[in-house]
Amino acid sequence: MRHSAFINTLGVVLGCARLRVVAATIAILTCASCPIRSADASSSSDELYRQAAIVEGVPLDLLIAVAGAESGYHPWALNIDGQQVYCRSRAEAEGLLARHDHVAIGLMQINWQFWGPRIGLTKERLLDPATNLMIGARILKEGLGRDGSVWERISNYHSGSSHRRDKYNQLVYNSYLRYLRGEIK
């Protein structure tokens, strides 16, 4: 059952045994009959997510859920000065990136102003889905390694204030449920 596997994996990664017990209960009560997506990688994008999760040691389902919450799985999504933009092509995204520095980029919405100098990657390089997922998985892993509840650790990827954390965690959880139901292809 993927729902309990997701939470169970989080419990193992985060060292939270009690969470695994709660997860089994939640899975039985809420998602026992949810249709799920095949575990077999059938496309190159599935493989990109899988590879990033393996290399960085984060739960695959969590990485997928965070990408959904961040960009709606849109590889050329940009957030420019707080405004979400879904570019139709990489060329369109590159054109916008040439004019803006306060921007979050790609599937994992990497904040270039914060992370760019730290990781030494250009804005254009972060448009590459494989690179974006790998860096996003690394940032997610860093957040999961901090102190706090499971959901505080997940929201370390995005937010600082408790109100923003709660809202973000709901987005991640809803994205995960859409993935579980097979609504994400």
Sequence and secondary structure as in RCSB ss.txt:
>XXXX:A:sequence
MRHSAFINTLGVVLGCARLRVVAATIAILTCASCPIRSADASSSSDELYRQAAIVEGVPLDLLIAVAGAESGYHP
WALNIDGQQVYCRSRAEAEGLLARHDHVAIGLMQINWQFWGPRIGLTKERLLDPATNLMIGARILKEGLGRDGSV
WERISNYHSGSSHRRDKYNQLVYNSYLRYLRGEIK
>XXXX:A:secstr
 HHHHHHHHHHHHHT HHHHHHHHHHIIIIITT     SS  SHHHHHHHHHHHHHT  HHHHHHHHHHHHTT T
TEEEETTEEEE SSHHHHHHHHTT SSEEETTTTEEHHHHHHHHT  HHHHTSHHHHHHHHHHHHHHHHTSSS H
HHHHHTTT  SHHHHHHHHHHHHHHHHHHHTT   
